[in-house]
Amino acid sequence: MYESYSPSGQSAERSRPPARWAAALGSLAVACFLAACSSGAGTSPTSPGPFASQAAQAVADLAAGNFTAVESKFDPAMMQANQAVPLDKAWAACQQVLGAYRSHCAPTFARKDQFDLEQVPVTMADGPSMVTITYNPNGTIAGFHCGTPPS
């Protein structure tokens, strides 16, 4: 169940949003992710990229509840976005929509302008999903998204 809050902190509504919308809600810093990926043509996913091991570790840390380890890799914009939507809440929302985390596989890599996107296939209770982590050239995390893989 999703509960939204008004700026005053009072509960504004309580409902279960459609899965696509809720998956977007489960995305930490969607604005940062979209800004990082909005211009230019990206490459198709390929073999693991330069941040594959970091992405696999980030997903393992998410699954283990080690949010501080992942947050320590955030760039300044993600740190600011994390204040609005904390990573633990985003991961919980993702699991609420897609089911509990079960496992993950080796990431695949795509490049979007200067950003490296490590796409980590994950198995959730409700089926296959994807965690996409967008990396800056310096290795900091510029975006995070979990959702169902494109069909």
ABEGO torsion letter per residue (X at the ends): XBBBBBAAGBBABBBBBBAAAAAAAABBGAAAAAAAAABEBBBBBBBBBAAAAAAAAAAAAAAAGBAAAAAAABBAAAAAAAAABBAAAAAAAAAAAAEBBABBBBBBBBBBEABBBBBBBBBBAAEBBBBBBBBBAAGBBABBBBEBBBX
